[in-house]
Amino acid sequence: MEIHCQKEDLLKGVALVQNAISPRSTLPVLANILFEATADGLRLSSTDLEVGIRCLVKADVQSSGVTTVPAKTLGEFLRTLDDGRDLSIKMGDNQKMEIRSGRDRCSLACLPKDDYPVLPEFSMDKAIALNHSLVRDMIHKTVFSVSTDETRYVLNGVNLIIENDSITLIATDGRRLAFIQRTLTDKKAPVGAIIPTKAVNELARVLAGDEKGADVYMGFTENQVTFQYKGVVIISRLIEGNFPSFDQVIPKSHDIQLKLKTRTILQATQRAAVGTLERGGSVRYNLTNGRLQISASAQGRIEVESEIEVDYKGDPFIIAFNPAYLVDALKALECDEILLELSTPLNPGVIRPVGDDHYKYVVMPMQVS
């Protein structure tokens, strides 16, 4: 194998695929990146057996070859090199890769590809094309609600539903739920799948900051989903099981509806959260005529209170929420105004952007202390 490439190109590819590598893997070869030098360039792949990532790096391939390279060591070495460096990469029959750049050299012991899992090729047959901005926005507004409790495996991913000309994402951890639905420009084949959080986050990372993006292509097999965006492919197992019925969780009515400036309620909630002293504490939302008081206190050591003018003329009303749950949603929405809909102190509240009836964030209240 002999390759010539730019440091920035290789480092970008290594950093991308390195995200799929698990630090807890017991198989040494899974700590490596699969290097495949072909006539098309340098193809990099990695996997933790649940999620795999593959990308193509621009390179001048003098002679082809395949091996697996220690990901962490390679990445650390490349980061020490100045931008604009040319790299010369060679490997002989001794499974040692030598990387040269000017007067700098790094020799890495590689492992043969024989024990490396084979990642399936992406097939455009029956692939679904989606606007990259739409996918990025929908992920951004839901993925933070996914459960991290491994005992509730079916909630460790985002539920994707495609029906006719609409696409829906739902995520929940049992204490909050984010729902978003958008209209597609054309009718698609029906899809129902739970996509693991890691795969969703990796797709979001690939799409981030790309304002002139191409379409995202999505393909399904019986137990896998594959995303292709430009030169990057993400492959993931699907989560087996039945996602909870989210329709029963979203309140159908409300007694109180407040229109609030997103930035104002976000900052007031963040300030009040200081008064909880610890994550998991509650913030009180106290409604009286014309004002919303947001406060928290802890053990008599700290009290924080903010007040907002609101259009409210009903009876006094108090409800408490975990502030972290509200902050997550308010940061993700990126809109000027939101509607906060409430019914009783024991029933969930709903946050949604003004003018968008197809996004709902449901959050369970906490006991008012």
Number of C-alpha atoms within 10 A of each C-alpha: 19 18 21 19 19 18 19 19 15 21 18 15 21 23 15 20 24 23 17 25 23 16 10 9 12 9 11 11 21 25 23 25 29 29 18 20 24 18 12 13 19 25 20 24 29 32 27 19 17 16 24 26 27 26 22 20 23 16 20 18 19 16 13 14 17 18 21 26 25 18 19 16 12 20 17 11 13 21 13 8 15 11 12 10 15 16 21 18 20 18 21 11 7 8 15 16 21 16 21 17 17 9 5 9 13 14 14 15 13 19 20 13 18 11 12 20 16 14 17 9 10 18 13 12 7 12 18 16 16 17 14 20 18 16 18 21 16 20 20 18 25 26 25 22 27 23 23 15 11 9 9 11 14 24 28 24 27 29 25 15 16 20 15 13 14 16 21 19 23 27 29 28 18 15 15 22 25 27 23 21 18 16 15 16 10 8 12 18 11 12 13 12 23 24 22 23 20 17 25 19 16 19 22 19 14 16 20 15 11 12 9 8 14 15 17 21 21 21 18 20 9 8 11 16 21 24 23 23 18 15 10 19 22 27 25 24 20 22 21 12 11 11 18 13 8 13 9 8 15 18 16 7 10 15 9 16 16 15 16 20 15 18 16 14 21 19 14 19 27 17 19 24 28 21 22 23 16 10 11 14 19 26 30 26 22 16 22 18 14 12 15 23 17 25 24 25 21 15 9 7 9 12 16 18 18 16 16 15 13 16 14 17 12 12 9 11 16 16 24 23 23 22 23 17 19 19 17 15 23 24 14 15 20 13 14 12 19 22 20 18 19 21 17 14 18 14 15 23 25 24 22 25 22 16 10 12 10 13 23 23 28 25 25 19 21 20 12 14 10
